[in-house]
Every structure is written in structure tokens, then in C-alpha cells.
Amino acid sequence: MRVAIVSRIYRPEPSAASLFLGAVADELTGRGNRVVVLTARPPKSTRTPRHVETVRTFPVVRDRQGYVRGYIPYLSFD
């Protein structure tokens, strides 16, 4: 089966959502499924781990603390 995960954040971002989605991807790939993740590019200071799943990232706007900002306020969500 092919599975797509689309999320504003994904591992290695430090959040519960990114850790949960990473665990879901690990379980799916462990069962032989092909997983593609579409997500925001992690902060430059973040070390990106190797993934079994395919991760495609896109540039985003971040605030001073490094959090992803929405392009249109209140319309961006996890």
C-alpha cells in the first residue's frame, strides 16, 4: 500500500505531533508499506535523521523562536 502523510511539522521538529506521525510512519514502513511525507523544511540548526520513508520538504516562514508561521493567519493548522 502507498501512504501519504501531509503535515505542517514532522520529525525532527520537537513536538508531540511530529513524534506521533513519525511513529505512524515507522509502523507503516515496518509492515512493508511505502510512505511519502510532505512537510515543512526543518530549521537550519536541526540535524535531520535518516528516514526509511520518503520525506519531501518545502520552505516555510518561521518566527524568531523557529516555529512555523502560517502564510495566512488562522488558516494554517496541523
C-alpha positions in Angstrom: 0.0 0.0 0.0 1.2 3.6 -0.6 0.5 6.1 2.2 0.9 9.9 2.1 1.4 11.9 5.3 0.9 15.7 4.9 1.7 17.8 7.9 3.0 21.2 8.8 5.6 19.7 11.0 7.4 16.3 11.1 10.4 14.8 12.8 12.9 16.1 13.9 10.7 19.0 15.0 10.3 18.8 18.8 6.5 18.3 19.2 4.1 15.6 20.1 2.5 15.7 16.6 5.8 15.1 14.8 6.8 12.3 17.1 3.4 10.6 16.7 3.5 10.9 12.9 7.0 9.5 12.9 5.8 6.5 14.9 2.9 6.0 12.4 5.4 6.1 9.5 7.7 3.7 11.3 4.8 1.2 11.8 3.6 1.5 8.3 7.0 1.1 6.7 7.7 -1.8 9.1 4.7 -3.6 7.7 6.0 -3.2 4.1 4.1 -0.1 3.0 5.6 2.8 1.0 5.3 6.1 2.9 5.8 9.6 1.5 5.8 12.6 3.9 5.1 16.1 2.6 6.1 18.6 5.3 7.9 21.9 6.1 11.6 22.2 5.8 13.1 21.8 9.3 15.0 24.6 10.9 18.6 25.0 9.7 20.0 24.3 13.1 18.2 20.9 13.3 20.1 17.8 12.4 18.0 15.7 10.1 18.0 11.9 10.8 17.8 9.2 8.2 14.4 8.1 7.3 13.1 4.8 5.8 10.1 6.8 4.5 10.5 9.3 1.7 10.4 12.9 3.1 9.8 15.8 0.8 10.1 19.2 2.4 9.1 22.7 1.4 10.3 26.1 2.6 8.2 27.9 5.2 8.3 31.1 7.2 9.5 30.8 10.8 9.3 33.2 13.7 12.2 34.2 15.9 11.8 31.1 18.1 11.9 28.8 15.0 8.2 27.9 14.9 6.4 27.6 11.6 4.2 30.6 10.9 1.1 30.4 8.8 1.1 32.2 5.4 -2.5 33.3 6.1 -3.2 33.7 9.8 -5.8 31.3 11.2 -5.9 29.2 8.1 -2.8 27.1 8.8 -3.2 24.2 11.2 -1.9 20.7 11.9 
